[in-house]
Amino acid sequence: ICFYKAKAQALDGKTKDALATYNAIIKYNKDARAYYLRGDLYMDMGEEKKGKADFESAVQQGKKNYEIYIGIYESLSRHEKKDEGQKYLSAAMEIKGDKPEDELYKGRISYLLGENKDAISYLEKAKEHKQMLASYYLGLAYDANGDSDKAKKCIAEYIKSGVATSYDLYELGMQEMQDGNYKNALTYFNSGLELEKVPNKQNLMKSAIAAYEYSGDFDSAKKMIKEYLKAYPDDEEAKHENTFLETR
């Protein structure tokens, strides 16, 4: 509950309150994730020294927690310190373990380090041991390695596996949108909308409408925007978009 509370406070711009909540968690049990998240918040505030100190504390408390290393890398990369972040990824690769979960994480980290062949090797082993999330990262690694056919196959396997969340599918769709692959983007957006739990339904629908427009399928865009406005009638931007679509 406290972790959710701190995140909500940070998103609401109540930085001091979020820090106080993380402080309370750390005082209670020196949680590695709390150190990492407080460090990330400090980085956002421009307090780099405090942020990096928290990252070191996070690693000390969670020496075998891959997610901590990856999170720190992502935070440092976001703050234009990717080289420093890669040092944490390299440290994570030194964690001893040969279980399927270790192979999954080491494949994911290899991909982040740009070592795509190593990533594929680790992830294929993880996939053999029923780590279905490996299919998602395999798709990214194959794509980065120039094998788009295998990449698409892996992503399709991931979607069908039941492991993919609506957030994952939204991110995949947005990547395709950025690359101008609007039909591929629609595959991800619509797959996300078909899931049983869709907490980000509004974002998925809005992005799908845009993808339909960019791909020239105005009939489908019109149909979806009418469904969207029934669910979210107060969206003024969508109302204007609906007026535009009625002229197409």
C-alpha positions, 0 to 999 in steps of 0.5 A: 500500500505504501509503495502505491501511495508513494507513486500516487504522491509523486505523480500528483506532484507531491514530491515531499510527501512521496519522499516521506513515504519512501523514508518510512518504508526504508526506516521499517525494513531497508527495502531495496526497491524503496531505495531505488524508487527514492533514488529515481525520485531524487534524480527527477528532482535534480538531486543527483548525488542523493539519487546515486547514493540511493542506487548504491544502497538499493544494490547493497540490499538487493544484490541478486535482484535483477529488477533493481539493476534494470530499474537503475539503468533505466533511470540513469538512461532517462537522465542522460547517463546511459554509460553509468547505467550500463555499469549496473547492467554489467554488474547484474550479469555477474549474478550467479544462477542458471535457472530459467528465470536467470536466463530470462533476465540475462537475455533481457539485460544482454539486449539492453547492452546491445549484445543481441546474439547473446540475448537470443541465446539466453532467451531461447533457453528461457523459452524452452523452459516455458518462460513465455515472457522470453518470447517478447524480448526475443522479438525485440532482440531478433528485430534489433539483429535484423531478423524481422520475420522471427521477431514478428513470430516471437511477438505473436507467440507472446500475444497468444501466451496469455502473459502479455498485459494491456500495458505491454501491448500498448507499448508495442503498438506505440513502437510500431506507430513511431516506425510508421507501421500502423497495421502492426500497431493495430494488431497490438492495440486491438489485442490489448482491447480484447483482454479480460482486464484492460485498465488502460482501455482509454489509451488503447482506444485512442491510439487505435483510432489514430492508427486507423486514421494514419492507415487510411481506414477511416470507416474503422476510425469512425466506428471506434471513435463513436464507441470511445465517446460513449465510454468517455463523453467528456474528452473534448479532443475526441469530440473535435476528432469525431467532427473531423472524421465525419468529413472524411 
